[in-house]
Amino acid sequence: MSQVLSQEEVNALLNGISGGEIETEQEEISEDSETQTYDLTSQDRVVRERMPVLEMITEKFARMFGTTLSSLLKRIVNVNVMSVDMLKYVEFMKGIPLPASLHVFKMDPLRGSSVFIVESQVMFALVDIMFGGSGRETFKIEGRDFTTIENNLIKRVILSALSDLEKVWKPIIDPDVVYLRSEINPQFAQIMVPTDVAVVINFEIDLGFSTGTITLCMPYSMIEPIKEK
């Protein structure tokens, strides 16, 4: 049977608690709760980190690809890095302007696949120039798929881009870049889980008389292992 406290003992106990002389169980739990913090959005946190290696590679690729396009099109083409963003893949997919030409590839030994997206106006301008045109025409892009010839010509551009990409990555991981397929529907170019984080790099293609965008999208998990190199 529990011992009954006297009134004096009860008063002494209450005074000890209020004066801080006696620690309560509630205070111990509170201290533990402050040290036991869990970051349920840790993937959102890491994407805010800078990756100097990726930035260096991206700038080098832009310069090299500009030279490659200039040689391919027989005119001066400047390629500039517009932005390097990190966001959920599902949000990136929602923002792809349609129609667009999507090209999926992988870079062994890095795990996962990446995708180049060529917006339609840039694609038609490049194809027109490769056919001997000026590239200045205004193209109606709604209501039709890309032709086989258009797809083959733009694939040639992308293969050149992949060759340059392999060269700029070589000092880091010596990759084997492999072209996988082309798509026009983003739903068929799912390279990662929608909620995963993507690294999205937008390149401005400056043809002199007009500009457009080619975008490179890579899984953050693919390049995270080399970000400290």
Secondary structure, 3 states (H helix, E strand, C coil): CCCCCCHHHHHHHHHHHHCCCCCCHHHHHHHHHHHCCCCCCHHHHHCCCCCHHHHHHHHHHHHHHHHHHHHHHCCCCEEEEEEEEEEEHHHHHHCCCCCEEEEEEEEECCCCEEEEEEEHHHHHHHHHHHCCCCCCCCCCCCCCCCCHHHHHHHHHHHHHHHHHHHHHHHHHHCCEEEEEEEECCHHHHCCCCCCCEEEEEEEEEECCCCEEEEEEEEEHHHHHHHCCC
